[in-house]
């Protein structure tokens, strides 16, 4: 999809869209929102969007070594979500970035990961 945009077009679109989403979230007077047939607390819906944005930022920059690093707070949020899906804190020394990539199936687990995770490895990817 990024190829459909002119140079810098995707970045402009993202700034506009994310800014509008943030303004709407701050202005929303409702405790709950409905989306895709589900009812969520507004704060949980916003957190879901933040998790998606963090993961997709890594998707977009994986081949761009000069791109700025992902925001540490956003990767920390994704770590908490992945730990929740796993049912425990991941028992490895992965960085947040590595955990996001492996926990979402963007990077496969290697033999060392499988040993470190033991039976938990069968749950990977946690979501994709």
N, C-alpha and C positions, 0 to 999 in steps of 0.2 A: 504494500500500500504506500510505503514511503516513496517509492519510485514515481508515483503519480503526481508528486508535488514538485514544483520548481525548487531550485536551491533556496534554502532557508524558509521555504513555504511551510513545511511541516512544523518547524520550530515556531513560526508565527501562529499557525493554527493551534498548536498546543498551548501557547501562552494565552491566546484569546479564550480558548475553551476552559482551561484550568482556572483562569481568573474569573470567568463567569460562574463556574461551579463553586468556587470559594465564596464569591459574593452571595450566591443563592443560598449556600449552606448557612452563612452568617445571618441571613435575613429570614430563614425558614422558622415560622412560629410553631410548627407542628412537632409533637414528640415522636410521631411515627410517619413513615412514608411507605407507599406501595410501589414496588418495582418488580417486573417480570413475574407477576402473580404471587409475590411474597410481601409480607408486611414486616418492616424492619424499624428499629429505633433509628431516628435520624442520625444520631452519632455513629451507630454501627454501619449505616449506609455510607456515610462519609468515610469511615475507616476502610470499608471495602473498596471504595474508589481510590483511596490512597495506596492500598496494597496493590491494586491493579496497576496504578501509575508507576509504582516503584519497580514492579516486575517488568513492565513493558519498556521502561527506561533502559533496563539492562538488555532487553531484546534489541532495542534500537541502537545501542552503543557497543554491542559485543565485538563488532569488527572495527570499532573506532578507538584505537588505543589513546588518542589524544583527547577524547571526550572527558569532560569533568566527571569525577567519581559520583556515584549515586549518593544522595543525602543519607548520612548515617542514621538519622532518626527514622527515615522511611524504611530502611533495611531492617532496623531494629523492630519496627512494627510488623514487618513480614515475618521476622524470626519468631515473634510471639504467636502469630497466627499459625505458623508451621509447627511450633512446639505444641500448640493446642490441638492441632490435627493429629500429631504424633502421639499425644497423650503424656508427654514428658519432655524435658529439655533434651535436645539432641546430645548424645554422649560422645561428642567428638570435639576437636579443637578447630572446627571450621570457622572461617570468618563469616560475618553476616552475608556477604556477597556470595561466597561459596555455598552456603546453606540455601540461599534463595535459588541459585542455579541448580543445585542438586535436588532440593526439595520440590521443585516444580518440574523436574525432568528435563531441564534445558541442558544439563550436563549429566551423563550417566554415572552411577556409582562405580568406583573401581574396586578391585579385590580388597584393598586396604580399608576402604569405606565399609564394605560388607562385613569384614572382620570386626571393625570398631562398633558397628551398629548391631551386630549379631541378629537376633530375630526381628529387630525393628526394621532391618533392611527390606523385608518383605512388604512393608507399607509404602515404599517409595515407588514412584513419585507421590508425594502427599496430595498435590493437585497440579494440574498442568494447563 
